[in-house]
Amino acid sequence: MALSKKDRRQRIKNRIRKVVSGTATRPRLSVFRSNKEIYAQIVDDVTGTTISTASSRDKDIAASKGNKTEMAALVGKAIAEKALKAGIDTISFDRGGYLYHGRVKSLAEGAREAGLKF
């Protein structure tokens, strides 16, 4: 029986999450990609809290024009700025079962350019 696309991504995501987890000193940058939007959040898995979030639906990012890859880079920059403001400079990247390619890669590179280390 063939797995659906959703099931396959969930298996990959579970495999990644076995290794990648966030702590207070090095939280996890989690990415969710829908067909239209992209969302990023910084999570401390020890306490189970979300430290900061950014998405392509935020007013300042949604107002700027560009394709989805360019929007993802802006989301990466926004999440990095929020993280640095919160005193976080090192994170572990969780691609959420998506390939490190296209929008996910663009988000990661945008975060790196803005000063996050991972």
Steps between C-alpha positions, in 0.01 A plus 500: 500500500639837400524775759324830440710814471377608844594167663844501337571853628381402849743206507790723391395760757498239779845379393636856514339573837674198656827688452407871499359653818510848646633610837497837673855574381454353151131501399357336189397700192198313367373558145153433361435551131150512352419548134467878538676598822804411710520509878796485739511473877774475757419234760651395833409130517607459864227731627276457196479872427512699180747786535417692182321459169501650152305423187435627151158612629652764731391849390845638421605189301165455320514865386826443312469361151694198379476134422467231768876439520570870556226513765662202677831690517318795660341265755849364579631851558200589717531190722875561538443861610239388756734228628795737536271744687410213737873430556524189283781478245542122452217266397452150363312492168197271459397483136176323600525211256542726198801482271769760571425663168307797363295687760640311801857568389415865429357541852812346655734719296297811590533412869876444462546834323318676785743353755370163624750215527408135434 
